[in-house]
Amino acid sequence: MRTQAPNALALALRDFFADYLPGMKGFSPHTVRSYRDALVLLLRYLAVSTSRDPAALDLDIITPEVVIGFLAHLEKDRHNNVATRNVRLAAIHAFFRFVAAQRPDRMEQAQRILGVPFKRARSEPIDYLEYDEIEAVLNQVDRSTADGRRDYALMALMFNSGARVQELLDVRVQDLQLVRPFQVRLRGKGQRVRICPLWPQTAQVLRAFCEERQLDLDSSAPLFLNQWGRPLTRFGVRYILAKHCQRATATVPNLSRKRLHPHSMRHSTAVHLLKAGVDLATISHWLGHASINTTNKYATIDLQMKREAIARVQPPGNGLHSPKSWRSDASVLEWLESL
């Protein structure tokens, strides 16, 4: 049986993922996988909705109406939130920008798909851990076990560095500098590398952890492994944090009311630095933000700082002035203008 030649969609996908994203754009494997997941979901949706074999799908079938239907499917059937929906759409946009550049005859189709808008998401309050809550989580870790000592080192480094989960998982032993000045090298988005200082206490914990595992500090081995000796995963980090936060609710019940996840530790680091008086530009570099605008959100989330700010400001006069009383000989406009 003769093998069917790749069609335009298959060729475009191959070039997009094999050459364009990792080669020309220099995207990280994690970003490439995120784009891949979005387009795999789109192709599966198309295959089911058109009753076609995925191998038979071609570029012509992807229209703005199809993309809009796919986005609705993500929210309604897969129960994705608006942020996830927008991430999937961003991947589709990126693919069709590539298609437009490679195939000018597809320019009109690409432009129509690029016209599918992102959806405005509601701004939700950011959950983070207060300093005493972080202490409670760390203090309840059973450090008499090897897993407990690993969990303690992991969470101490998370809070100290404010690292993204993938950045933390990518840390190799040789990325640590456990002699003064204490620091860790992190690889962030866009392959950007930054150096984050470590507190002496964090360096001491990490040094003891490396000594226990008999790690050569020049080793390229992953710093954190699971119980089977394989590199820890994002799901593993989420499980570890959820487990210890749950145990800490015995001493800090307020933790049970927060929607916590690994990124919450990153938020916690930012708020802690902000409360300590560190300027936003320094926090931006600390967290590896591409723009300080991303960091500005932390200036708005801490309610205690808002209360302290309003307490320092005296209201003018004796408070808000009372509206003038109504006069029967005044017009409604005159009265409104006098308020």
Buried (B, 14 or more C-beta within 10 A) or exposed (E): EEEEEEBBBBBBBEBBBEEBBBEEBEBBEBBBEBBBEBBEBBBEBBBEEEEEEEEEBEBEBBEBEBBBBBBEBBBEEEEBEBEBBBBBBBBBBBBBBBBBEBBEEBEEBBEBBBEBEEEEEEEEEBBBBBEEBBBBBBEBBEBEEEEBBBBBBBBBBBBBBBBBBBBBBBBBBBBBBBEEEBBBBBBBBEEEEBEBBBEEEBBBBBBBBBEEBEBEBEEEEBBBBBEEEEEBEBEBBBBBBEEBBBBBBEBBEEBEEBEBBBBBBBBBBBBBBBBEEEEBEEBBBBBBBEEEEEBEEBBEBBEEBEEEEEEEEEEEEEEEEEEEEEEEEBEEEEBEEEE
